[in-house]
């Protein structure tokens, strides 16, 4: 394909931004699981997008960097629609699936998203892995297989809502891939902040008819704080993710994103120790720990290896 987006070459900045995204995505499922106990899926998603849109609009307006809509080509509008619908679908599938499973299970399945994004980057943007990076992919896959052997076993033998929730998250991973690849190509005509502003606004409008804003005013201080955190998490995590695609290849960003489940498992353990009534701990065997080390090794190999 011609006229595809190319990176700035500032890979260290792109890597740092990717790690910020990984940390925020890693701790997000815990906050969502707790919030889902007191608020419905649609209201949570609507609130997250609305907060992100309003705060980013205020910031860009203050900086006089609001997106120049009149300069957009027809192809850009098509890509914006694809990115908006892709992210909106990802939010609803992932959040609904998370409500029916566990944070750890949701995180392992959603890793299909960065893996698909990585292969999409290789195909659409003509990115190429070296032999060392392909070895990293192999290490990553082996690591996930070991790290999530219990979750994967549960997925195979599960019935009822657990299986339905897992299926929804698979759909969420697929739709997120469309969003991410469209987002990267849009960087040719818009800044990352401008793109995210329009996507946040579009998604907020999509979920407005299904939201119940009155329920938010009935939350206690703790749950309201978690809801606000979820909104800020969306703004910062996706802002960092969008900007990282400006400086780093999509295939590398996807590899770094694979570290998110590690953050989730560590966070679940910490929260379960501090507040055992809020969330239950995940059991990790010695084999799972070896898998975690391999996941980190594989991700670092892909992210830092030289791309041809």
Secondary structure, DSSP 8 states (H G I E B T S, - for coil): --S-----S-HHHHHHHHHHHHHHHHHHHHHHHHHTTTS-HHHHHHHHHHHHHHHHHHHHHHTT----GGG--HHHHHHHHHHHHHHHHHHHHHHHHHHHS-HHHHHHHHHHHHHHHHHHHHHHS-----HHHHHHHHHHHHHHHHHTHHHHHHHHH--THHHHHHHHHHHHHHHHHHHHHHHHHHTTTS-HHHHHHHHHHHHHHHHHTT--GGGGGG--HHHHHHHHHHHHHHHHHHHHHHHHHHHS-HHHHHHHHTTHHHHHHHHHHHHHHH-TTT-------HHHHHHHHHHHHHHHHHHHS---
